């Protein structure tokens, strides 16, 4: 687990990299990504939906709300990435999968 000093840096770095990937992918797909006060939102018009990616500093996790579910990512030091503890799926892979499901077409996040 990351300490109180490392978490904000790794979290901000991870969410910013995800945001950059989403902005690039949004040029070719029907969704919008926005950053506001450290939280990242991904919005879809048809069908309407909103995914939210936000830090949860007290527990040192990144939380994602998508498809009426909550996903809680923890730092995996071996992979140097935030990942789901039960599956090992990293944040970018999970978001790529969730967006692909929402749009009904493959969306790859670089």
N, C-alpha and C positions, 0 to 999 in steps of 0.2 A: 504494500500500500504506500502511496506517496505521502510525504509529510506535508505539513501546513504551508511550507514555503515552496515546495516543488509543484504541488497540485495546481495553483492558479496559472503558473507558467505552462505546464503541459496541457492543461485544459484549454487555455486560450489558444495555444498553438494548434491543437487538434481541431477545435471548432472553427478557427480561421481557415485552416487548410480544407476542411469540409465545405465551408462557405465558398471558397474559391472554386472548388470542383463543381459545386452545385450551380454557380453562376455560369460556368462554362457549359455545363450540360443543359441548362435552361435555354441556351441559344438554339438548341435543336429539338427541345421537347416543350410540352405545354404545362409549365409550372413556373413559379417565381420564388426566388430565395431572397430573404432579407435578414439583416443583422440589426438588433436593437438592444442596447444595454446588456450585451453579453449573451443574449438568447438568439438563436437562429430559428427562423420560421420558413417553412416551405408550404406554399399555398397552391391549390389546384382549383380550376374553375369547373371542369366537367369530367367526372362528377366532383362536386365541391368537397374539399377536405383541407385540413391544415395539420401539418406535422410541426412539432416544436422540439428543439434540441437545446438543453440548458444545463449549466453546471449546478451541482448540488454540493456546495463546498463543505457543509458540516459532515457529510459522509464520504467526501472525496470521490464522487461519481459524476458521470454525465448521464442525464436522464433524457430519454426520447419518448415523446408521446406520438404514436402513429397507429392508425387503424384501430382506434379505441383501446389501445394497449399501452402499457408503460414498460419501457426497456431500460434497465439500469446497468450502465457500463462501468467496469472497474479497470484500473490500470493493470496491465499485464507486463511486468518488467522484462520477461523473456522475449516478448514480441515488440516491446517499446511502443505499445498502443493500448487504447481503451478497447476492451472487449467484453462480451457477455460471459459471465462466469460459467454458465451451464453449457453453452455451445462453443465458446471460443470465437464466435463471429465478431469481427471488429466493426467499429462504428461506420466506416465508409461502406463496407460490404452490406451491412444491415440496411443503411439508407438507400443504397442502390437497389436492393431487393424490394424494399417497401415502396419506393417510387415506381419501380417497374410494375409491381402489383397494382398500384393505384392507376397508372396510365394504361395498363394492358399491353405494354411494349417494353422491350429491353432498354434499360438506361444504365450505362456504364459511367461510373465516376472515376476520373483519373486522379 
